[in-house]
Amino acid sequence: VHALRRRVGLRTRIVTVVLATTIALAAFVVDRASHYLRQAYYARGGATEQVFSVARTFDAQLNARDLRTPARLQRRLDRLKAGNPSLVKASLSVRDSRGRARRIAATAREEIGRPVSSHDVRPIVTGAAGTEDVRSGARHLRELNYPLRAGGALPRAALGLYYDLSAIDAAFARRSRNLVLAGVGIA
């Protein structure tokens, strides 16, 4: 160790310390910026907020009579899907008097009338919306289960929306790559 110190001069040691510190600082900056970028794309103001906006609008336009008319709900879900190109699937679930949950309308017609999981109707029980990232083959989807009050105080149904996040993932990957390149350039 003492022989190494004699061979390596003071300048070399200072350059090594400065370089290591700069690389560590650049890595920290890239990590923090990447975190904030992910938040912007997927959480606050990003994809999640857009999905919530669609669900809130759907609920605001719904009334109790609509919930008793599955054909009307089906038309509304079809219009919702037609107006939102990144919406993969929309469904509406209710609980009967015995607490069993079933799907009463869906853009995936084969799901209508089928029982659904407790996850799908949790918003009816808790009154709170929930989101989850889902993989469907190679696609990245964001699932939102939203409580529908239909003008009342308590949730009467749950709206399930599945949005394709492929375009957002591609944009996020481009920005992340640019961020890493900028960090390497800084270092």
Secondary structure as GFF3:
##gff-version 3
##sequence-region A 1 187
A	DSSP	alpha_helix	2	7	.	.	.	ID=ss1
A	DSSP	alpha_helix	10	42	.	.	.	ID=ss2
A	DSSP	alpha_helix	47	60	.	.	.	ID=ss3
A	DSSP	alpha_helix	64	67	.	.	.	ID=ss4
A	DSSP	alpha_helix	70	82	.	.	.	ID=ss5
A	DSSP	beta_strand	87	95	.	.	.	ID=ss6
A	DSSP	beta_strand	101	106	.	.	.	ID=ss7
A	DSSP	three_ten_helix	109	111	.	.	.	ID=ss8
A	DSSP	alpha_helix	118	126	.	.	.	ID=ss9
A	DSSP	beta_strand	130	136	.	.	.	ID=ss10
A	DSSP	beta_strand	139	148	.	.	.	ID=ss11
A	DSSP	beta_strand	157	164	.	.	.	ID=ss12
A	DSSP	alpha_helix	166	186	.	.	.	ID=ss13
###
